[in-house]
């Protein structure tokens, strides 16, 4: 066997590689300049501002990140004043290791520039979420649909408002897809390490996290728990070395946000939509959906991987309907259920797949924008409430609409690993 002398290896890039690198850098520069322009003129960015202010308060101002001082700054962006007692208070309720992730933005950039930098990464995460979702679903759509879905990932209504508001749900959606891909390829420690970074916003990924834990325990994939435990321990130690007193303020912030979110859950929105109903609609919905999801978790524990993905999508879609606070910007996580439903539609209707997939995509793209327009034309809260609760409910209906097609395979996901890894 001959070995190449590394001293004779090529030290410089080829002309073609240099041109490609220059093209990529030029494109990123244009994108960054555009995002700076948008950050200057677009209102919003409240979720990013909350984390950016908390990190900056810790680094520069020596102020407690979980204090009401930081919350009041965000309230003035959202409400133009301090929040009333019945309104959401925007208290920072992220664990401190998550706050530390925002310190580079808070240390080196003003907020408009930090927002532009964040938007570049968020846009990349949206595109990557779509591409990785194709891989997760084992789907190669035709070019026109491929481009359309990438456009949907960037310009869908909930993805746009999530991007404008600076919601971390964009990255949570991306990490959920990466976790499923890591599990499929038996990169258990990587999957466990990524789980740490979604185990804090329970209103977005709480049920997904619990489903993965049940899946891991049922299949004795202990490497996932090892990766989770090691990553959590390291981040926990780093957090306490950086700020020894963050624990109690964080717990108070979590309890405060949980209390203030009572007017933002599914039960409250159902009461607004059906004011004359004497039944506890939210409680009934939770009583029906909770056991249903648990049954699906148990049924998917040792099933083929497509059913695992279907159940993961169901977990993401059902989460807002089980009593957690609902924020439209968090609906960006429905990008995975949307693409998975389209995959099943494409496979189900062989003869009319183009028409069927196009119809579903048109509905997913235009209906939210239509409801948003109706909120201004009619000036009522009904369409605004529908825009909040309809997407997760529609995702659940769509998943059950295509359930048989997703769970019909009789092979376990262990048998299927060799075909799709």
C-alpha positions in Angstrom: 0.0 0.0 0.0 1.4 3.4 -0.9 0.9 6.5 1.1 0.7 10.0 -0.3 3.5 12.3 0.9 1.6 15.1 2.7 4.5 17.5 1.8 3.5 17.1 -1.8 -0.2 17.5 -1.2 -2.0 20.4 -2.7 -1.7 23.4 -0.4 -4.0 25.9 -2.3 -7.5 25.8 -3.4 -8.3 25.3 -7.1 -9.6 28.2 -9.1 -13.1 26.6 -9.2 -13.1 26.2 -5.4 -12.0 29.8 -4.9 -14.8 31.0 -7.1 -17.3 28.9 -5.2 -16.0 30.2 -1.9 -16.2 33.8 -3.1 -19.7 33.2 -4.3 -20.8 31.8 -1.0 -19.2 34.6 1.0 -20.7 37.2 -1.3 -24.1 35.6 -0.9 -23.8 35.6 2.9 -22.7 39.3 2.9 -25.8 40.2 0.8 -28.0 38.2 3.1 -26.5 39.8 6.2 -26.9 43.3 4.8 -30.5 42.5 4.0 -31.1 41.2 7.5 -29.6 44.4 9.0 -32.0 46.4 6.9 -34.9 44.3 8.0 -33.8 44.4 11.7 -33.8 48.2 11.5 -37.3 48.6 9.9 -39.3 45.6 11.2 -40.8 45.8 14.7 -40.7 42.8 16.9 -37.7 40.7 17.8 -39.1 40.5 21.4 -38.1 36.8 22.0 -34.5 37.5 20.9 -34.5 40.8 22.8 -35.5 39.0 26.0 -32.5 36.6 25.7 -30.1 39.3 24.4 -31.1 41.6 27.3 -30.7 38.9 29.8 -27.2 37.9 28.6 -26.2 41.6 28.4 -27.5 42.3 31.9 -25.3 39.5 33.2 -22.2 40.4 31.2 -22.2 44.2 31.1 -24.7 45.6 33.6 -24.3 43.1 36.4 -28.1 42.8 36.7 -29.9 39.6 37.5 -31.1 38.2 34.1 -34.3 36.8 35.6 -35.3 40.1 37.2 -38.4 42.1 36.4 -36.1 44.8 35.1 -35.3 42.7 32.0 -39.0 41.7 31.6 -40.1 45.4 31.7 -37.8 46.2 28.8 -39.4 43.6 26.7 -42.9 44.6 27.7 -42.3 48.1 26.4 -41.4 46.6 23.0 -44.5 44.4 22.9 -47.1 46.5 24.7 -45.5 50.0 24.6 -45.8 50.0 28.4 -45.5 47.7 31.4 -47.7 44.7 31.2 -51.0 44.5 33.1 -51.5 41.8 35.7 -53.5 39.7 33.2 -51.0 40.0 30.4 -47.9 37.8 29.6 -45.0 39.3 31.5 -42.1 38.1 29.3 -39.9 37.1 32.2 -36.8 35.2 31.1 -37.3 31.5 32.0 -34.5 29.8 30.2 -31.9 27.8 32.2 -28.6 29.7 32.5 -26.7 27.4 30.1 -29.2 28.5 27.4 -28.7 32.2 28.4 -24.9 31.7 27.9 -25.5 30.8 24.3 -26.6 34.4 23.7 -23.6 36.0 25.3 -21.6 36.4 22.0 -24.5 38.3 20.5 -24.8 40.4 23.7 -21.1 41.0 24.1 -20.1 42.1 20.7 -23.1 43.5 18.9 -25.8 46.1 19.4 -29.3 44.6 19.2 -30.1 45.4 15.5 -26.8 43.8 14.5 -27.3 40.9 16.9 -30.8 40.4 15.4 -29.4 40.4 11.9 -26.7 37.8 12.9 -29.4 35.7 14.6 -31.7 35.9 11.5 -28.9 34.6 9.3 -28.5 31.5 11.4 -32.3 31.1 11.8 -32.8 31.3 8.1 -30.2 28.6 7.6 -31.9 26.5 10.3 -35.2 26.8 8.5 -33.8 25.7 5.2 -31.8 22.9 6.9 -35.0 21.8 8.7 -36.8 21.3 5.3 -33.8 19.5 3.8 -33.3 17.2 6.8 -37.0 16.5 7.0 -36.8 15.2 3.4 -34.1 12.9 4.5 -36.0 11.8 7.6 -39.0 11.0 5.5 -36.9 9.2 2.9 -38.6 11.4 0.2 -37.1 12.9 -2.9 -39.7 15.3 -4.2 -39.6 16.6 -7.8 -37.6 19.7 -8.3 -40.6 22.0 -8.5 -42.0 20.7 -5.2 -38.5 20.7 -3.7 -38.1 24.4 -4.4 -41.7 25.1 -3.3 -41.2 23.4 0.1 -37.9 25.3 0.7 -39.8 28.5 -0.1 -42.5 27.3 2.3 -39.9 26.8 5.0 -38.7 30.3 4.6 -41.9 32.2 3.8 -44.7 30.3 5.5 -46.7 32.5 7.8 -45.6 31.0 11.1 -42.0 30.6 10.0 -42.0 34.3 9.1 -43.5 35.5 12.4 -41.1 33.2 14.3 -38.2 34.7 12.4 -39.4 38.3 13.0 -40.1 37.7 16.7 -36.8 36.0 17.3 -38.3 32.8 18.6 -35.9 30.0 19.6 -38.5 27.5 18.4 -36.8 27.7 15.0 -33.7 26.0 16.4 -35.8 23.7 18.5 -37.6 22.4 15.4 -34.2 21.9 13.7 -32.8 20.0 16.7 -35.9 17.7 16.9 -35.3 16.6 13.4 -31.6 16.1 14.1 -32.4 14.0 17.1 -34.6 11.7 15.1 -31.9 11.4 12.4 -29.3 10.6 15.1 -31.5 7.9 16.6 -32.0 6.4 13.2 -28.3 6.2 12.5 -27.5 4.9 16.0 -25.6 8.1 17.0 -27.1 7.7 20.5 -24.6 10.0 22.4 -25.2 12.8 19.8 -29.0 12.4 20.2 -28.7 12.6 24.0 -26.5 15.6 23.8 -29.0 17.4 21.5 -31.8 16.5 23.8 -30.3 18.8 26.5 -30.9 21.8 24.2 -34.7 21.2 23.8 -35.4 20.2 27.4 -36.4 23.7 28.6 -39.3 25.1 26.5 -41.9 22.6 27.4 -44.7 24.4 25.6 -42.8 23.7 22.4 -41.0 20.3 22.8 -42.2 18.9 26.1 -44.1 15.9 24.7 -41.5 15.3 22.1 -38.8 15.0 24.8 -41.0 12.6 26.9 -41.6 10.5 23.8 -37.9 10.2 23.1 -37.2 9.2 26.7 -39.9 6.5 26.5 -38.5 5.3 23.2 -35.0 5.1 24.5 -36.0 3.2 27.7 -38.2 0.8 25.8 -35.4 -0.1 23.4 -32.6 0.1 25.9 -30.7 2.7 24.0 -28.8 3.7 27.1 -26.2 5.6 25.1 -28.8 8.4 24.6 -29.2 8.8 28.4 -25.4 8.7 28.8 -25.0 11.5 26.2 -27.8 13.5 27.8 -26.4 13.0 31.3 -22.8 14.0 30.3 -23.9 17.0 28.4 -26.3 18.1 31.1 -23.6 17.7 33.8 -21.0 19.8 31.8 -23.5 22.6 31.1 -24.7 22.5 34.7 -21.2 22.9 36.0 -20.4 25.7 33.5 -23.6 27.5 34.4 -22.8 27.5 38.2 -19.2 28.4 37.6 -20.3 31.4 35.6 -23.2 32.4 37.9 -23.6 30.6 41.2 -26.8 32.2 42.2 -29.0 31.6 39.1 -30.9 28.6 40.4 -33.5 30.2 42.7 -34.2 33.2 40.4 -34.7 30.8 37.5 -37.2 28.7 39.5 -39.1 31.8 40.4 -39.2 32.9 36.8 -40.5 29.5 35.6 -43.3 29.6 38.2 -44.1 33.2 37.4 -44.4 32.5 33.6 -46.4 29.3 34.3 -48.9 31.4 36.3 -49.1 34.2 33.8 -49.6 31.9 30.9 -53.1 30.9 32.1 -54.8 33.2 29.6 -52.8 31.7 26.7 -53.6 28.1 26.8 -56.0 26.0 24.7 -58.8 26.1 27.2 -58.8 29.9 27.2 -58.9 30.1 23.4 -61.8 27.6 23.3 -63.7 29.6 25.8 -63.3 32.7 23.6 -64.4 30.8 20.5 -67.4 29.2 22.2 -68.4 31.7 24.9 -71.9 30.2 25.4 -70.6 26.7 26.1 -71.0 25.4 29.7 -68.6 22.5 29.2 -64.9 22.6 30.2 -63.8 22.2 26.5 -60.1 22.5 27.3 -60.3 19.9 30.0 -62.3 17.5 27.8 -59.7 18.0 25.0 -56.9 17.2 27.3 -58.7 14.2 28.7 -59.1 12.8 25.2 -55.8 13.7 23.7 -53.6 12.8 26.6 -54.4 9.1 26.8 -54.5 9.0 22.9 -50.9 10.2 22.7 -49.8 7.9 25.4 -51.3 4.9 23.5 -49.4 6.0 20.4 -46.2 6.3 22.3 -46.5 2.8 23.6 -47.5 1.4 20.1 -44.4 3.1 18.6 -41.9 2.0 21.1 -40.7 -1.0 19.0 -42.3 -0.2 15.7 -40.7 0.6 12.4 -39.0 4.0 12.2 -41.7 5.6 10.0 -44.2 5.1 12.8 -41.6 6.6 15.2 -41.4 9.7 13.0 -45.2 9.9 12.8 -45.6 9.7 16.6 -42.9 12.4 17.0 -44.8 14.6 14.7 -48.0 13.9 16.6 -46.2 14.8 19.9 -45.1 18.2 18.4 -48.6 18.9 17.1 -50.5 17.9 20.2 -48.3 19.9 22.7 -50.1 23.2 22.4 -53.5 21.5 22.9 -52.7 20.1 26.3 -52.7 23.1 28.5 -49.4 24.8 27.7 -49.2 28.4 26.6 -49.7 28.8 22.9 -47.7 31.3 20.9 -48.1 31.4 17.1 -44.4 31.9 16.7 -43.9 28.4 18.2 -45.9 26.8 15.4 -42.7 26.8 13.3 -42.1 23.3 14.8 -45.0 22.1 12.7 -42.8 22.2 9.7 -41.8 18.6 10.3 -45.5 17.3 10.6 -46.3 19.4 7.5 -43.6 17.8 5.3 -44.3 14.3 6.7 -48.0 14.7 5.8 -47.0 15.8 2.3 -44.7 12.8 2.0 -47.6 10.4 2.9 -50.0 12.2 0.5 -47.4 11.9 -2.3 -47.1 8.2 -1.7 -50.8 7.6 -1.2 -52.2 9.1 -4.4 -50.0 7.7 -7.1 -52.1 8.8 -10.0 -53.0 12.3 -8.8 -50.0 12.9 -6.5 -49.2 16.3 -8.1 -52.7 17.6 -7.7 -53.0 16.2 -4.1 -49.7 17.5 -2.9 -50.2 20.9 -4.5 -53.6 21.2 -2.9 -52.3 20.4 0.5 -49.3 22.8 0.1 -51.6 25.6 -1.1 -53.9 25.2 1.9 -50.9 25.1 4.4 -49.4 28.2 2.8 -52.4 30.5 2.1 -54.9 29.7 4.8 -52.8 31.3 7.6 -52.2 34.4 5.5 -56.0 34.5 4.8 -56.9 34.3 8.5 -54.3 37.0 9.2 -55.9 39.3 6.6 -59.4 38.7 8.1 -58.2 39.8 11.5 -57.7 43.3 10.0 -60.8 43.3 7.8 -63.2 42.3 10.5 -61.4 43.7 13.5 -62.5 40.8 15.7 -60.6 38.3 17.9 -62.2 35.2 16.4 -59.9 34.9 13.4 -56.9 35.7 15.6 -57.9 32.9 18.0 -58.3 30.6 15.0 -54.9 31.5 13.7 -53.5 30.5 17.1 -55.3 27.1 17.7 -56.1 25.9 14.2 -52.6 25.0 13.0 -51.8 22.4 15.7 -55.4 21.0 15.5 -55.1 20.8 11.7 -51.7 19.0 12.0 -53.2 16.4 14.4 -56.2 15.9 12.0 -53.8 15.6 9.0 -51.6 13.1 10.8 -54.5 10.9 11.7 -55.9 11.3 8.2 -52.7 9.6 6.9 -52.0 7.4 9.9 -52.7 4.1 8.3 -50.2 4.9 5.5 -47.6 5.7 8.1 -48.0 2.7 10.3 -48.8 0.0 7.8 -45.3 -1.5 7.6 -44.9 -4.6 9.8 -41.1 -4.4 10.2 -39.5 -3.0 13.3 -37.3 0.0 13.0 -34.3 -2.2 14.0 -34.9 -4.2 10.8 -35.3 -1.1 8.8 -32.0 0.6 9.9 -30.0 -1.3 7.3 -32.2 0.0 4.5 -32.3 3.7 5.4 -29.2 4.5 7.5 
